[in-house]
Amino acid sequence: MKVKQFDCIEMKRLSSQKIYEEIKNMDIEEELRYWQEALKELVALKNEEIRKKQRN
């Protein structure tokens, strides 16, 4: 029997639960700031990866 080393469905569910716990008591303005900050972090990570690829 093959043993899964990575389960993308489980990862998605755990990530969704983590986000839900972080935002469940936020009002709409707080949640908007949460998502704006998350977007900034994602863009920064993407830009860093692009810079790394350009150096190589």
C-alpha positions in Angstrom: 0.0 0.0 0.0 1.3 3.4 -0.9 1.6 5.9 2.0 0.8 9.6 1.1 3.5 12.0 2.1 1.5 15.0 1.2 -2.2 15.6 1.3 -3.3 18.8 -0.5 -6.9 18.5 0.7 -5.8 18.2 4.3 -3.4 21.2 3.9 -6.2 23.3 2.4 -8.6 22.4 5.3 -6.0 23.2 7.9 -5.1 26.5 6.3 -8.8 27.4 6.0 -9.4 26.6 9.6 -6.4 28.7 10.7 -7.6 31.7 8.7 -11.1 31.2 10.1 -9.8 31.3 13.6 -7.8 34.4 12.9 -10.7 36.4 11.4 -13.8 35.0 13.0 -14.2 37.9 15.5 -13.1 40.7 13.2 -15.4 43.3 11.8 -15.4 44.0 8.1 -12.7 46.7 8.3 -10.3 44.5 10.3 -10.9 41.6 7.9 -10.2 43.8 4.9 -6.9 44.9 6.5 -6.1 41.3 7.2 -6.5 40.4 3.6 -4.6 43.5 2.4 -1.7 42.6 4.6 -1.8 38.9 3.4 -1.7 40.2 -0.2 1.3 42.4 0.5 3.2 39.5 2.0 2.3 37.3 -1.0 3.5 39.9 -3.4 6.8 40.3 -1.5 7.4 36.6 -1.5 6.7 36.4 -5.3 9.0 39.4 -5.9 11.8 37.7 -3.9 11.4 34.5 -5.9 11.6 36.5 -9.1 14.8 38.2 -7.9 16.3 34.8 -7.0 15.6 33.4 -10.4 17.1 36.4 -12.1 20.3 36.1 -10.2 20.8 32.5 -11.3 
